[in-house]
Structure formats: C-alpha cells, structure tokens
Amino acid sequence: MDGVSAEARAGARVLGEVEETSLDEILAELRHAIDATNTTAIPKPITHNVNKSHSSYPIPGLDALVARQRQTAPASPLQLTGRYLHLIYALISTLIAAPHLKTVVVIDLENRFDATRLTVGSGPNDDAGHEKHDIETDTDDPLRHVHVYRPARSSIEHLRDVIAAAEHRMLYGRHDSRTREWWGTIVIGAPLAAITGSSSAAGRPSSSSVQVTASWRGWMRVDRDEVRGFPLGASVGEVLADRERRQAVVDEAPWTASCAWGSIVFREKGATAARDEPPSPR
C-alpha cells in the first residue's frame, strides 16, 4: 500500500511540473496581443529563446533520416505514425535535459500524452549509471519546460489558430521558459496536411514552429522490436512458469522507427543504436 501511495505521490508531482494551459487562455492572449498592435508597435520576439533554423533531433541516427527526407520534401518536419508516443517520450526526455536544455510545446489532440513517461536524466547521451531527475531538489526542473495544450477536436482552422496562439505565447508571453531556447512544437493527433496553411490568426504560417506530427499518416513508423515467441510445442505449464520472465523481456524490448531511408532502434528512455539498412517490408 505504501508503495502504491509513493508512486501516486511521485506521479502527482511530475504532472504538477508540466505546464498545461487551456485553449481559452492562449487564444485570449493572442486576441489581446492582436488588439494591442492597433495602437502600439509590434513587439519583437525574444530572440535568445527562438530556434531560427531547422531543429535537430538529438537521438542517434534520427537527424540523418530527417535530412534524407528533406532532400525530397524541403522543410518537412518529422511525421510519425504507428506507436509514435514512445519515440515522442524519448525525444522530449532528451531535449529538455542537459546538455540540450530546450523547451518544447506539445499539442495533444488525442489526450494520450502522459508526462509521467518522461525520464529526464536517462537520455541517450547520459551515463548508464545516471539517476533520474530529482524533481524535489532541482530548482529548475526540466519538466517545467514542457508546455502541454489539449484543445478539443474541431475544424482545421481552429487547430491552426491553436498552433499560432501557442507560438505567439512562446515568443511574447510570460512563462518559465524564457531563458531556454524554444525547440519547437509537437502535434499529436493530426497529420501535416491538417496544420499547414499560408496564414493564421497571428499573420504567419501556422506550421512554422511544428517539428513533429504524430497521427495515422506519416513517413516514419514506430513499432516494438520483435520478441521471439514461445517455442513450438510448449506446454501450458511451461508457458505459465515462464510468463513473468517473458513479460519482462517484452517490457524491456527496444523500439524501431523505420522509413524509406533506413531505421533506428531506441528505448523509450533514449536511443541506443542505429541501423542504416532499409526496413523490412511489412
């Protein structure tokens, strides 16, 4: 019982550190800023925390695959499909921790993004023995720099306004991440076609900050790496006796993100290896 309570308290602390803002709040900020431009000069962005070039994807092998895709589709973000949340958790966990120290916006249309899955301090560039981030003793908790928005599903134009409003808030609004570079926006639950447009409520391309989309459609697919099943002819008793060990093997199995240009193998806490050969047909 004490263990369960401790886990519940730890989960509550993690969720409390992730900044969640309602759609009404960010749209209100955007409307206020637009009204203010009628009588005052347009404020300049906080240039020290804006990523001015294509964002890098600091998981070994991933940047190279995105670069190959951009040779055929310039400025294309990473477009994920399959079991994409696992790669998103690994990517964000790496981005917000040292040495990168970025801030990230997540727009979650599916209401499935779980902040407790972020394992800060266990990214691909950390030492194997590095402990997880201590959210009780660190004065600048990395989780504070994950800004999560959960708007209700509606029209495409509404989604574009949400993206523009979140971008406007990161550039002009008051938040705890002004001292960090803003890496970009991750949109969960909508393909790229739904968020691209020539204009938005803020008067700029609505997809300019989007670095990742995750939906039913994408050029990179995330799946669990295959785990060998029980041997042919195994009895029910053998299966039951080996059940816990095999479940542990499944839980620890890595993930594969594959596309036409190759694939990477990663664990949710960060990438561990890269494969350059084309993925096997599915």
Secondary structure, DSSP 8 states (H G I E B T S, - for coil): -HHHHHHHHHHHHHHHHSEEE-HHHHHHHHHHHHHHTTTS------GGGB--S-----STTHHHHHHHHHHHSTT--EEEEESTHHHHHHHHHHHHSTTT-EEEEEEESSS---GGG--TT-STTS-TT-----TTT-SS-GGGGEEEE------HHHHHHHHHHHHHHHHHS--TTTTSEEEEEEEES--HHHH--S--TTSS-TTTTEEEEESS--SEEEEE-------TT--HHHHHHTHHHHHHHHHH--EEEEETTEEEEEETTEEEEEE-S-----
